[in-house]
Amino acid sequence: MHGNGGFAGETPEFGGRPAVINWVENGVPPASITASQVSQGKLVRPRPLCPYPQVARYSGSGSPDDAANFACKAPQ
């Protein structure tokens, strides 16, 4: 999994370290990891980082600023 500009673990807004550790140590890959943009010092626009080749797709309902309203899906 990677984010814009490199491995997502290099960004302070990446909260997936426990999931990556569980993957490495226990062989359990995460279904997704949530990352966010930083705007004016606040975390905004959370999105799931999906395993390749899946992409995050908006469900069509709820706030687009809530990661729970996105799911990892095959590209169209």
mmCIF file of the N, C-alpha and C atoms, coordinates in Angstrom:
data_MODEL
# 
_entry.id   MODEL 
# 
loop_
_atom_site.group_PDB 
_atom_site.id 
_atom_site.type_symbol 
_atom_site.label_atom_id 
_atom_site.label_alt_id 
_atom_site.label_comp_id 
_atom_site.label_asym_id 
_atom_site.label_entity_id 
_atom_site.label_seq_id 
_atom_site.pdbx_PDB_ins_code 
_atom_site.Cartn_x 
_atom_site.Cartn_y 
_atom_site.Cartn_z 
_atom_site.occupancy 
_atom_site.B_iso_or_equiv 
_atom_site.pdbx_formal_charge 
_atom_site.auth_seq_id 
_atom_site.auth_comp_id 
_atom_site.auth_asym_id 
_atom_site.auth_atom_id 
_atom_site.pdbx_PDB_model_num 
ATOM 1   N N  . MET A 1 1  ? 0.847   -1.167  0.000   1.00 0.00 ? 1  MET A N  1 
ATOM 2   C CA . MET A 1 1  ? 0.000   0.000   0.000   1.00 0.00 ? 1  MET A CA 1 
ATOM 3   C C  . MET A 1 1  ? 0.890   1.225   0.000   1.00 0.00 ? 1  MET A C  1 
ATOM 4   N N  . HIS A 1 2  ? 0.468   2.221   -0.724  1.00 0.00 ? 2  HIS A N  1 
ATOM 5   C CA . HIS A 1 2  ? 1.258   3.432   -0.791  1.00 0.00 ? 2  HIS A CA 1 
ATOM 6   C C  . HIS A 1 2  ? 0.349   4.640   -0.885  1.00 0.00 ? 2  HIS A C  1 
ATOM 7   N N  . GLY A 1 3  ? 0.895   5.783   -0.556  1.00 0.00 ? 3  GLY A N  1 
ATOM 8   C CA . GLY A 1 3  ? 0.151   7.029   -0.645  1.00 0.00 ? 3  GLY A CA 1 
ATOM 9   C C  . GLY A 1 3  ? 0.796   7.919   -1.687  1.00 0.00 ? 3  GLY A C  1 
ATOM 10  N N  . ASN A 1 4  ? 0.231   9.073   -1.905  1.00 0.00 ? 4  ASN A N  1 
ATOM 11  C CA . ASN A 1 4  ? 0.748   10.020  -2.872  1.00 0.00 ? 4  ASN A CA 1 
ATOM 12  C C  . ASN A 1 4  ? 2.164   10.433  -2.474  1.00 0.00 ? 4  ASN A C  1 
ATOM 13  N N  . GLY A 1 5  ? 3.117   10.158  -3.315  1.00 0.00 ? 5  GLY A N  1 
ATOM 14  C CA . GLY A 1 5  ? 4.482   10.578  -3.058  1.00 0.00 ? 5  GLY A CA 1 
ATOM 15  C C  . GLY A 1 5  ? 5.330   9.563   -2.320  1.00 0.00 ? 5  GLY A C  1 
ATOM 16  N N  . GLY A 1 6  ? 4.838   8.391   -2.047  1.00 0.00 ? 6  GLY A N  1 
ATOM 17  C CA . GLY A 1 6  ? 5.673   7.391   -1.395  1.00 0.00 ? 6  GLY A CA 1 
ATOM 18  C C  . GLY A 1 6  ? 4.902   6.514   -0.449  1.00 0.00 ? 6  GLY A C  1 
ATOM 19  N N  . PHE A 1 7  ? 5.625   5.688   0.264   1.00 0.00 ? 7  PHE A N  1 
ATOM 20  C CA . PHE A 1 7  ? 5.010   4.759   1.208   1.00 0.00 ? 7  PHE A CA 1 
ATOM 21  C C  . PHE A 1 7  ? 4.263   5.541   2.270   1.00 0.00 ? 7  PHE A C  1 
ATOM 22  N N  . ALA A 1 8  ? 3.024   5.201   2.504   1.00 0.00 ? 8  ALA A N  1 
ATOM 23  C CA . ALA A 1 8  ? 2.158   5.971   3.400   1.00 0.00 ? 8  ALA A CA 1 
ATOM 24  C C  . ALA A 1 8  ? 2.687   6.026   4.828   1.00 0.00 ? 8  ALA A C  1 
ATOM 25  N N  . GLY A 1 9  ? 3.519   5.091   5.226   1.00 0.00 ? 9  GLY A N  1 
ATOM 26  C CA . GLY A 1 9  ? 4.076   5.099   6.569   1.00 0.00 ? 9  GLY A CA 1 
ATOM 27  C C  . GLY A 1 9  ? 5.004   6.273   6.816   1.00 0.00 ? 9  GLY A C  1 
ATOM 28  N N  . GLU A 1 10 ? 5.370   6.991   5.752   1.00 0.00 ? 10 GLU A N  1 
ATOM 29  C CA . GLU A 1 10 ? 6.250   8.140   5.894   1.00 0.00 ? 10 GLU A CA 1 
ATOM 30  C C  . GLU A 1 10 ? 5.501   9.421   6.232   1.00 0.00 ? 10 GLU A C  1 
ATOM 31  N N  . THR A 1 11 ? 4.179   9.377   6.257   1.00 0.00 ? 11 THR A N  1 
ATOM 32  C CA . THR A 1 11 ? 3.397   10.578  6.520   1.00 0.00 ? 11 THR A CA 1 
ATOM 33  C C  . THR A 1 11 ? 2.823   10.539  7.930   1.00 0.00 ? 11 THR A C  1 
ATOM 34  N N  . PRO A 1 12 ? 2.770   11.679  8.619   1.00 0.00 ? 12 PRO A N  1 
ATOM 35  C CA . PRO A 1 12 ? 2.271   11.689  9.997   1.00 0.00 ? 12 PRO A CA 1 
ATOM 36  C C  . PRO A 1 12 ? 0.791   11.362  10.097  1.00 0.00 ? 12 PRO A C  1 
ATOM 37  N N  . GLU A 1 13 ? 0.033   11.510  8.996   1.00 0.00 ? 13 GLU A N  1 
ATOM 38  C CA . GLU A 1 13 ? -1.393  11.242  9.036   1.00 0.00 ? 13 GLU A CA 1 
ATOM 39  C C  . GLU A 1 13 ? -1.740  9.786   8.754   1.00 0.00 ? 13 GLU A C  1 
ATOM 40  N N  . PHE A 1 14 ? -0.744  8.947   8.643   1.00 0.00 ? 14 PHE A N  1 
ATOM 41  C CA . PHE A 1 14 ? -0.937  7.523   8.391   1.00 0.00 ? 14 PHE A CA 1 
ATOM 42  C C  . PHE A 1 14 ? -1.072  6.804   9.720   1.00 0.00 ? 14 PHE A C  1 
ATOM 43  N N  . GLY A 1 15 ? -2.200  6.123   9.934   1.00 0.00 ? 15 GLY A N  1 
ATOM 44  C CA . GLY A 1 15 ? -2.432  5.452   11.206  1.00 0.00 ? 15 GLY A CA 1 
ATOM 45  C C  . GLY A 1 15 ? -2.408  3.947   11.100  1.00 0.00 ? 15 GLY A C  1 
ATOM 46  N N  . GLY A 1 16 ? -1.720  3.412   10.101  1.00 0.00 ? 16 GLY A N  1 
ATOM 47  C CA . GLY A 1 16 ? -1.772  1.980   9.858   1.00 0.00 ? 16 GLY A CA 1 
ATOM 48  C C  . GLY A 1 16 ? -0.640  1.157   10.414  1.00 0.00 ? 16 GLY A C  1 
ATOM 49  N N  . ARG A 1 17 ? 0.228   1.752   11.195  1.00 0.00 ? 17 ARG A N  1 
ATOM 50  C CA . ARG A 1 17 ? 1.377   1.009   11.712  1.00 0.00 ? 17 ARG A CA 1 
ATOM 51  C C  . ARG A 1 17 ? 0.965   -0.281  12.424  1.00 0.00 ? 17 ARG A C  1 
ATOM 52  N N  . PRO A 1 18 ? -0.057  -0.281  13.313  1.00 0.00 ? 18 PRO A N  1 
ATOM 53  C CA . PRO A 1 18 ? -0.455  -1.542  13.959  1.00 0.00 ? 18 PRO A CA 1 
ATOM 54  C C  . PRO A 1 18 ? -0.913  -2.605  12.948  1.00 0.00 ? 18 PRO A C  1 
ATOM 55  N N  . ALA A 1 19 ? -1.623  -2.188  11.897  1.00 0.00 ? 19 ALA A N  1 
ATOM 56  C CA . ALA A 1 19 ? -2.075  -3.146  10.888  1.00 0.00 ? 19 ALA A CA 1 
ATOM 57  C C  . ALA A 1 19 ? -0.899  -3.739  10.131  1.00 0.00 ? 19 ALA A C  1 
ATOM 58  N N  . VAL A 1 20 ? 0.095   -2.921  9.821   1.00 0.00 ? 20 VAL A N  1 
ATOM 59  C CA . VAL A 1 20 ? 1.277   -3.414  9.108   1.00 0.00 ? 20 VAL A CA 1 
ATOM 60  C C  . VAL A 1 20 ? 2.079   -4.356  10.006  1.00 0.00 ? 20 VAL A C  1 
ATOM 61  N N  . ILE A 1 21 ? 2.207   -4.025  11.274  1.00 0.00 ? 21 ILE A N  1 
ATOM 62  C CA . ILE A 1 21 ? 2.909   -4.902  12.213  1.00 0.00 ? 21 ILE A CA 1 
ATOM 63  C C  . ILE A 1 21 ? 2.191   -6.246  12.315  1.00 0.00 ? 21 ILE A C  1 
ATOM 64  N N  . ASN A 1 22 ? 0.856   -6.237  12.404  1.00 0.00 ? 22 ASN A N  1 
ATOM 65  C CA . ASN A 1 22 ? 0.091   -7.478  12.464  1.00 0.00 ? 22 ASN A CA 1 
ATOM 66  C C  . ASN A 1 22 ? 0.287   -8.300  11.191  1.00 0.00 ? 22 ASN A C  1 
ATOM 67  N N  . TRP A 1 23 ? 0.375   -7.633  10.057  1.00 0.00 ? 23 TRP A N  1 
ATOM 68  C CA . TRP A 1 23 ? 0.593   -8.310  8.779   1.00 0.00 ? 23 TRP A CA 1 
ATOM 69  C C  . TRP A 1 23 ? 1.958   -8.993  8.770   1.00 0.00 ? 23 TRP A C  1 
ATOM 70  N N  . VAL A 1 24 ? 2.991   -8.254  9.172   1.00 0.00 ? 24 VAL A N  1 
ATOM 71  C CA . VAL A 1 24 ? 4.353   -8.790  9.162   1.00 0.00 ? 24 VAL A CA 1 
ATOM 72  C C  . VAL A 1 24 ? 4.532   -9.889  10.202  1.00 0.00 ? 24 VAL A C  1 
ATOM 73  N N  . GLU A 1 25 ? 4.064   -9.645  11.405  1.00 0.00 ? 25 GLU A N  1 
ATOM 74  C CA . GLU A 1 25 ? 4.321   -10.590 12.494  1.00 0.00 ? 25 GLU A CA 1 
ATOM 75  C C  . GLU A 1 25 ? 3.363   -11.776 12.529  1.00 0.00 ? 25 GLU A C  1 
ATOM 76  N N  . ASN A 1 26 ? 2.124   -11.591 12.042  1.00 0.00 ? 26 ASN A N  1 
ATOM 77  C CA . ASN A 1 26 ? 1.130   -12.658 12.140  1.00 0.00 ? 26 ASN A CA 1 
ATOM 78  C C  . ASN A 1 26 ? 0.579   -13.125 10.799  1.00 0.00 ? 26 ASN A C  1 
ATOM 79  N N  . GLY A 1 27 ? 1.045   -12.519 9.704   1.00 0.00 ? 27 GLY A N  1 
ATOM 80  C CA . GLY A 1 27 ? 0.604   -12.928 8.384   1.00 0.00 ? 27 GLY A CA 1 
ATOM 81  C C  . GLY A 1 27 ? -0.825  -12.553 8.042   1.00 0.00 ? 27 GLY A C  1 
ATOM 82  N N  . VAL A 1 28 ? -1.389  -11.554 8.727   1.00 0.00 ? 28 VAL A N  1 
ATOM 83  C CA . VAL A 1 28 ? -2.771  -11.137 8.484   1.00 0.00 ? 28 VAL A CA 1 
ATOM 84  C C  . VAL A 1 28 ? -2.758  -9.789  7.758   1.00 0.00 ? 28 VAL A C  1 
ATOM 85  N N  . PRO A 1 29 ? -2.957  -9.791  6.432   1.00 0.00 ? 29 PRO A N  1 
ATOM 86  C CA . PRO A 1 29 ? -2.944  -8.514  5.709   1.00 0.00 ? 29 PRO A CA 1 
ATOM 87  C C  . PRO A 1 29 ? -4.196  -7.691  6.011   1.00 0.00 ? 29 PRO A C  1 
ATOM 88  N N  . PRO A 1 30 ? -4.069  -6.378  6.102   1.00 0.00 ? 30 PRO A N  1 
ATOM 89  C CA . PRO A 1 30 ? -5.243  -5.538  6.359   1.00 0.00 ? 30 PRO A CA 1 
ATOM 90  C C  . PRO A 1 30 ? -6.125  -5.453  5.122   1.00 0.00 ? 30 PRO A C  1 
ATOM 91  N N  . ALA A 1 31 ? -7.433  -5.367  5.318   1.00 0.00 ? 31 ALA A N  1 
ATOM 92  C CA . ALA A 1 31 ? -8.361  -5.163  4.206   1.00 0.00 ? 31 ALA A CA 1 
ATOM 93  C C  . ALA A 1 31 ? -8.201  -3.757  3.646   1.00 0.00 ? 31 ALA A C  1 
ATOM 94  N N  . SER A 1 32 ? -7.897  -2.815  4.517   1.00 0.00 ? 32 SER A N  1 
ATOM 95  C CA . SER A 1 32 ? -7.594  -1.435  4.130   1.00 0.00 ? 32 SER A CA 1 
ATOM 96  C C  . SER A 1 32 ? -6.974  -0.742  5.335   1.00 0.00 ? 32 SER A C  1 
ATOM 97  N N  . ILE A 1 33 ? -6.375  0.398   5.073   1.00 0.00 ? 33 ILE A N  1 
ATOM 98  C CA . ILE A 1 33 ? -5.803  1.246   6.123   1.00 0.00 ? 33 ILE A CA 1 
ATOM 99  C C  . ILE A 1 33 ? -6.282  2.659   5.837   1.00 0.00 ? 33 ILE A C  1 
ATOM 100 N N  . THR A 1 34 ? -6.715  3.370   6.849   1.00 0.00 ? 34 THR A N  1 
ATOM 101 C CA . THR A 1 34 ? -7.230  4.725   6.654   1.00 0.00 ? 34 THR A CA 1 
ATOM 102 C C  . THR A 1 34 ? -6.099  5.744   6.761   1.00 0.00 ? 34 THR A C  1 
ATOM 103 N N  . ALA A 1 35 ? -6.075  6.662   5.805   1.00 0.00 ? 35 ALA A N  1 
ATOM 104 C CA . ALA A 1 35 ? -5.133  7.780   5.806   1.00 0.00 ? 35 ALA A CA 1 
ATOM 105 C C  . ALA A 1 35 ? -5.921  9.053   5.552   1.00 0.00 ? 35 ALA A C  1 
ATOM 106 N N  . SER A 1 36 ? -5.347  10.197  5.935   1.00 0.00 ? 36 SER A N  1 
ATOM 107 C CA . SER A 1 36 ? -6.036  11.480  5.771   1.00 0.00 ? 36 SER A CA 1 
ATOM 108 C C  . SER A 1 36 ? -5.066  12.530  5.248   1.00 0.00 ? 36 SER A C  1 
ATOM 109 N N  . GLN A 1 37 ? -5.636  13.553  4.634   1.00 0.00 ? 37 GLN A N  1 
ATOM 110 C CA . GLN A 1 37 ? -4.877  14.737  4.264   1.00 0.00 ? 37 GLN A CA 1 
ATOM 111 C C  . GLN A 1 37 ? -4.756  15.622  5.499   1.00 0.00 ? 37 GLN A C  1 
ATOM 112 N N  . VAL A 1 38 ? -3.774  16.494  5.500   1.00 0.00 ? 38 VAL A N  1 
ATOM 113 C CA . VAL A 1 38 ? -3.674  17.511  6.540   1.00 0.00 ? 38 VAL A CA 1 
ATOM 114 C C  . VAL A 1 38 ? -3.920  18.863  5.880   1.00 0.00 ? 38 VAL A C  1 
ATOM 115 N N  . SER A 1 39 ? -4.892  19.606  6.416   1.00 0.00 ? 39 SER A N  1 
ATOM 116 C CA . SER A 1 39 ? -5.205  20.939  5.913   1.00 0.00 ? 39 SER A CA 1 
ATOM 117 C C  . SER A 1 39 ? -5.310  21.880  7.095   1.00 0.00 ? 39 SER A C  1 
ATOM 118 N N  . GLN A 1 40 ? -4.507  22.883  7.108   1.00 0.00 ? 40 GLN A N  1 
ATOM 119 C CA . GLN A 1 40 ? -4.480  23.875  8.183   1.00 0.00 ? 40 GLN A CA 1 
ATOM 120 C C  . GLN A 1 40 ? -4.335  23.207  9.548   1.00 0.00 ? 40 GLN A C  1 
ATOM 121 N N  . GLY A 1 41 ? -3.491  22.178  9.598   1.00 0.00 ? 41 GLY A N  1 
ATOM 122 C CA . GLY A 1 41 ? -3.196  21.500  10.847  1.00 0.00 ? 41 GLY A CA 1 
ATOM 123 C C  . GLY A 1 41 ? -4.233  20.490  11.300  1.00 0.00 ? 41 GLY A C  1 
ATOM 124 N N  . LYS A 1 42 ? -5.264  20.250  10.490  1.00 0.00 ? 42 LYS A N  1 
ATOM 125 C CA . LYS A 1 42 ? -6.312  19.294  10.853  1.00 0.00 ? 42 LYS A CA 1 
ATOM 126 C C  . LYS A 1 42 ? -6.355  18.153  9.843   1.00 0.00 ? 42 LYS A C  1 
ATOM 127 N N  . LEU A 1 43 ? -6.683  16.950  10.340  1.00 0.00 ? 43 LEU A N  1 
ATOM 128 C CA . LEU A 1 43 ? -6.847  15.804  9.460   1.00 0.00 ? 43 LEU A CA 1 
ATOM 129 C C  . LEU A 1 43 ? -8.185  15.921  8.747   1.00 0.00 ? 43 LEU A C  1 
ATOM 130 N N  . VAL A 1 44 ? -8.161  15.840  7.430   1.00 0.00 ? 44 VAL A N  1 
ATOM 131 C CA . VAL A 1 44 ? -9.378  15.949  6.631   1.00 0.00 ? 44 VAL A CA 1 
ATOM 132 C C  . VAL A 1 44 ? -9.382  14.876  5.548   1.00 0.00 ? 44 VAL A C  1 
ATOM 133 N N  . ARG A 1 45 ? -10.536 14.651  4.974   1.00 0.00 ? 45 ARG A N  1 
ATOM 134 C CA . ARG A 1 45 ? -10.715 13.754  3.843   1.00 0.00 ? 45 ARG A CA 1 
ATOM 135 C C  . ARG A 1 45 ? -10.121 12.366  4.060   1.00 0.00 ? 45 ARG A C  1 
ATOM 136 N N  . PRO A 1 46 ? -10.509 11.703  5.140   1.00 0.00 ? 46 PRO A N  1 
ATOM 137 C CA . PRO A 1 46 ? -9.988  10.350  5.360   1.00 0.00 ? 46 PRO A CA 1 
ATOM 138 C C  . PRO A 1 46 ? -10.472 9.410   4.257   1.00 0.00 ? 46 PRO A C  1 
ATOM 139 N N  . ARG A 1 47 ? -9.591  8.526   3.844   1.00 0.00 ? 47 ARG A N  1 
ATOM 140 C CA . ARG A 1 47 ? -9.907  7.548   2.812   1.00 0.00 ? 47 ARG A CA 1 
ATOM 141 C C  . ARG A 1 47 ? -9.215  6.238   3.154   1.00 0.00 ? 47 ARG A C  1 
ATOM 142 N N  . PRO A 1 48 ? -9.838  5.129   2.764   1.00 0.00 ? 48 PRO A N  1 
ATOM 143 C CA . PRO A 1 48 ? -9.131  3.864   2.922   1.00 0.00 ? 48 PRO A CA 1 
ATOM 144 C C  . PRO A 1 48 ? -8.050  3.727   1.853   1.00 0.00 ? 48 PRO A C  1 
ATOM 145 N N  . LEU A 1 49 ? -6.897  3.249   2.257   1.00 0.00 ? 49 LEU A N  1 
ATOM 146 C CA . LEU A 1 49 ? -5.865  2.834   1.305   1.00 0.00 ? 49 LEU A CA 1 
ATOM 147 C C  . LEU A 1 49 ? -6.139  1.363   1.042   1.00 0.00 ? 49 LEU A C  1 
ATOM 148 N N  . CYS A 1 50 ? -6.305  1.016   -0.202  1.00 0.00 ? 50 CYS A N  1 
ATOM 149 C CA . CYS A 1 50 ? -6.756  -0.330  -0.568  1.00 0.00 ? 50 CYS A CA 1 
ATOM 150 C C  . CYS A 1 50 ? -5.625  -1.158  -1.163  1.00 0.00 ? 50 CYS A C  1 
ATOM 151 N N  . PRO A 1 51 ? -5.693  -2.483  -0.985  1.00 0.00 ? 51 PRO A N  1 
ATOM 152 C CA . PRO A 1 51 ? -4.699  -3.339  -1.623  1.00 0.00 ? 51 PRO A CA 1 
ATOM 153 C C  . PRO A 1 51 ? -4.863  -3.287  -3.143  1.00 0.00 ? 51 PRO A C  1 
ATOM 154 N N  . TYR A 1 52 ? -3.755  -3.219  -3.839  1.00 0.00 ? 52 TYR A N  1 
ATOM 155 C CA . TYR A 1 52 ? -3.765  -3.208  -5.304  1.00 0.00 ? 52 TYR A CA 1 
ATOM 156 C C  . TYR A 1 52 ? -4.394  -4.489  -5.821  1.00 0.00 ? 52 TYR A C  1 
ATOM 157 N N  . PRO A 1 53 ? -5.250  -4.418  -6.800  1.00 0.00 ? 53 PRO A N  1 
ATOM 158 C CA . PRO A 1 53 ? -5.610  -3.280  -7.658  1.00 0.00 ? 53 PRO A CA 1 
ATOM 159 C C  . PRO A 1 53 ? -6.877  -2.555  -7.211  1.00 0.00 ? 53 PRO A C  1 
ATOM 160 N N  . GLN A 1 54 ? -7.386  -2.841  -6.030  1.00 0.00 ? 54 GLN A N  1 
ATOM 161 C CA . GLN A 1 54 ? -8.617  -2.194  -5.570  1.00 0.00 ? 54 GLN A CA 1 
ATOM 162 C C  . GLN A 1 54 ? -8.409  -0.697  -5.369  1.00 0.00 ? 54 GLN A C  1 
ATOM 163 N N  . VAL A 1 55 ? -9.526  0.031   -5.422  1.00 0.00 ? 55 VAL A N  1 
ATOM 164 C CA . VAL A 1 55 ? -9.515  1.475   -5.193  1.00 0.00 ? 55 VAL A CA 1 
ATOM 165 C C  . VAL A 1 55 ? -10.653 1.827   -4.240  1.00 0.00 ? 55 VAL A C  1 
ATOM 166 N N  . ALA A 1 56 ? -10.530 2.962   -3.565  1.00 0.00 ? 56 ALA A N  1 
ATOM 167 C CA . ALA A 1 56 ? -11.582 3.426   -2.657  1.00 0.00 ? 56 ALA A CA 1 
ATOM 168 C C  . ALA A 1 56 ? -12.723 4.015   -3.482  1.00 0.00 ? 56 ALA A C  1 
ATOM 169 N N  . ARG A 1 57 ? -13.943 3.526   -3.236  1.00 0.00 ? 57 ARG A N  1 
ATOM 170 C CA . ARG A 1 57 ? -15.136 4.015   -3.935  1.00 0.00 ? 57 ARG A CA 1 
ATOM 171 C C  . ARG A 1 57 ? -16.134 4.540   -2.911  1.00 0.00 ? 57 ARG A C  1 
ATOM 172 N N  . TYR A 1 58 ? -16.675 5.717   -3.191  1.00 0.00 ? 58 TYR A N  1 
ATOM 173 C CA . TYR A 1 58 ? -17.699 6.336   -2.349  1.00 0.00 ? 58 TYR A CA 1 
ATOM 174 C C  . TYR A 1 58 ? -18.995 5.537   -2.478  1.00 0.00 ? 58 TYR A C  1 
ATOM 175 N N  . SER A 1 59 ? -19.674 5.316   -1.362  1.00 0.00 ? 59 SER A N  1 
ATOM 176 C CA . SER A 1 59 ? -20.905 4.515   -1.359  1.00 0.00 ? 59 SER A CA 1 
ATOM 177 C C  . SER A 1 59 ? -22.089 5.243   -1.981  1.00 0.00 ? 59 SER A C  1 
ATOM 178 N N  . GLY A 1 60 ? -21.999 6.559   -2.074  1.00 0.00 ? 60 GLY A N  1 
ATOM 179 C CA . GLY A 1 60 ? -23.100 7.340   -2.639  1.00 0.00 ? 60 GLY A CA 1 
ATOM 180 C C  . GLY A 1 60 ? -23.992 7.964   -1.592  1.00 0.00 ? 60 GLY A C  1 
ATOM 181 N N  . SER A 1 61 ? -23.771 7.616   -0.329  1.00 0.00 ? 61 SER A N  1 
ATOM 182 C CA . SER A 1 61 ? -24.562 8.232   0.737   1.00 0.00 ? 61 SER A CA 1 
ATOM 183 C C  . SER A 1 61 ? -23.658 8.536   1.921   1.00 0.00 ? 61 SER A C  1 
ATOM 184 N N  . GLY A 1 62 ? -24.089 9.496   2.718   1.00 0.00 ? 62 GLY A N  1 
ATOM 185 C CA . GLY A 1 62 ? -23.277 9.921   3.856   1.00 0.00 ? 62 GLY A CA 1 
ATOM 186 C C  . GLY A 1 62 ? -22.229 10.930  3.428   1.00 0.00 ? 62 GLY A C  1 
ATOM 187 N N  . SER A 1 63 ? -21.522 11.439  4.387   1.00 0.00 ? 63 SER A N  1 
ATOM 188 C CA . SER A 1 63 ? -20.522 12.476  4.135   1.00 0.00 ? 63 SER A CA 1 
ATOM 189 C C  . SER A 1 63 ? -19.320 11.918  3.383   1.00 0.00 ? 63 SER A C  1 
ATOM 190 N N  . PRO A 1 64 ? -18.880 12.613  2.329   1.00 0.00 ? 64 PRO A N  1 
ATOM 191 C CA . PRO A 1 64 ? -17.659 12.186  1.652   1.00 0.00 ? 64 PRO A CA 1 
ATOM 192 C C  . PRO A 1 64 ? -16.404 12.478  2.494   1.00 0.00 ? 64 PRO A C  1 
ATOM 193 N N  . ASP A 1 65 ? -16.604 13.110  3.648   1.00 0.00 ? 65 ASP A N  1 
ATOM 194 C CA . ASP A 1 65 ? -15.498 13.360  4.566   1.00 0.00 ? 65 ASP A CA 1 
ATOM 195 C C  . ASP A 1 65 ? -15.426 12.311  5.671   1.00 0.00 ? 65 ASP A C  1 
ATOM 196 N N  . ASP A 1 66 ? -16.117 11.185  5.492   1.00 0.00 ? 66 ASP A N  1 
ATOM 197 C CA . ASP A 1 66 ? -16.100 10.089  6.459   1.00 0.00 ? 66 ASP A CA 1 
ATOM 198 C C  . ASP A 1 66 ? -15.626 8.825   5.752   1.00 0.00 ? 66 ASP A C  1 
ATOM 199 N N  . ALA A 1 67 ? -14.501 8.292   6.183   1.00 0.00 ? 67 ALA A N  1 
ATOM 200 C CA . ALA A 1 67 ? -13.918 7.105   5.550   1.00 0.00 ? 67 ALA A CA 1 
ATOM 201 C C  . ALA A 1 67 ? -14.866 5.914   5.579   1.00 0.00 ? 67 ALA A C  1 
ATOM 202 N N  . ALA A 1 68 ? -15.799 5.884   6.535   1.00 0.00 ? 68 ALA A N  1 
ATOM 203 C CA . ALA A 1 68 ? -16.749 4.771   6.630   1.00 0.00 ? 68 ALA A CA 1 
ATOM 204 C C  . ALA A 1 68 ? -17.682 4.711   5.424   1.00 0.00 ? 68 ALA A C  1 
ATOM 205 N N  . ASN A 1 69 ? -17.759 5.803   4.662   1.00 0.00 ? 69 ASN A N  1 
ATOM 206 C CA . ASN A 1 69 ? -18.638 5.849   3.500   1.00 0.00 ? 69 ASN A CA 1 
ATOM 207 C C  . ASN A 1 69 ? -17.919 5.459   2.218   1.00 0.00 ? 69 ASN A C  1 
ATOM 208 N N  . PHE A 1 70 ? -16.755 4.859   2.347   1.00 0.00 ? 70 PHE A N  1 
ATOM 209 C CA . PHE A 1 70 ? -15.972 4.361   1.214   1.00 0.00 ? 70 PHE A CA 1 
ATOM 210 C C  . PHE A 1 70 ? -15.675 2.889   1.429   1.00 0.00 ? 70 PHE A C  1 
ATOM 211 N N  . ALA A 1 71 ? -15.509 2.171   0.341   1.00 0.00 ? 71 ALA A N  1 
ATOM 212 C CA . ALA A 1 71 ? -15.154 0.753   0.413   1.00 0.00 ? 71 ALA A CA 1 
ATOM 213 C C  . ALA A 1 71 ? -14.130 0.452   -0.669  1.00 0.00 ? 71 ALA A C  1 
ATOM 214 N N  . CYS A 1 72 ? -13.283 -0.528  -0.424  1.00 0.00 ? 72 CYS A N  1 
ATOM 215 C CA . CYS A 1 72 ? -12.302 -0.974  -1.409  1.00 0.00 ? 72 CYS A CA 1 
ATOM 216 C C  . CYS A 1 72 ? -13.022 -1.850  -2.433  1.00 0.00 ? 72 CYS A C  1 
ATOM 217 N N  . LYS A 1 73 ? -12.902 -1.474  -3.699  1.00 0.00 ? 73 LYS A N  1 
ATOM 218 C CA . LYS A 1 73 ? -13.574 -2.179  -4.788  1.00 0.00 ? 73 LYS A CA 1 
ATOM 219 C C  . LYS A 1 73 ? -12.606 -2.370  -5.949  1.00 0.00 ? 73 LYS A C  1 
ATOM 220 N N  . ALA A 1 74 ? -12.926 -3.332  -6.799  1.00 0.00 ? 74 ALA A N  1 
ATOM 221 C CA . ALA A 1 74 ? -12.143 -3.541  -8.021  1.00 0.00 ? 74 ALA A CA 1 
ATOM 222 C C  . ALA A 1 74 ? -12.322 -2.312  -8.925  1.00 0.00 ? 74 ALA A C  1 
ATOM 223 N N  . PRO A 1 75 ? -11.276 -1.918  -9.645  1.00 0.00 ? 75 PRO A N  1 
ATOM 224 C CA . PRO A 1 75 ? -11.409 -0.757  -10.545 1.00 0.00 ? 75 PRO A CA 1 
ATOM 225 C C  . PRO A 1 75 ? -12.405 -1.057  -11.659 1.00 0.00 ? 75 PRO A C  1 
ATOM 226 N N  . GLN A 1 76 ? -13.024 -0.025  -12.150 1.00 0.00 ? 76 GLN A N  1 
ATOM 227 C CA . GLN A 1 76 ? -14.034 -0.186  -13.219 1.00 0.00 ? 76 GLN A CA 1 
ATOM 228 C C  . GLN A 1 76 ? -13.425 0.055   -14.567 1.00 0.00 ? 76 GLN A C  1 
# 
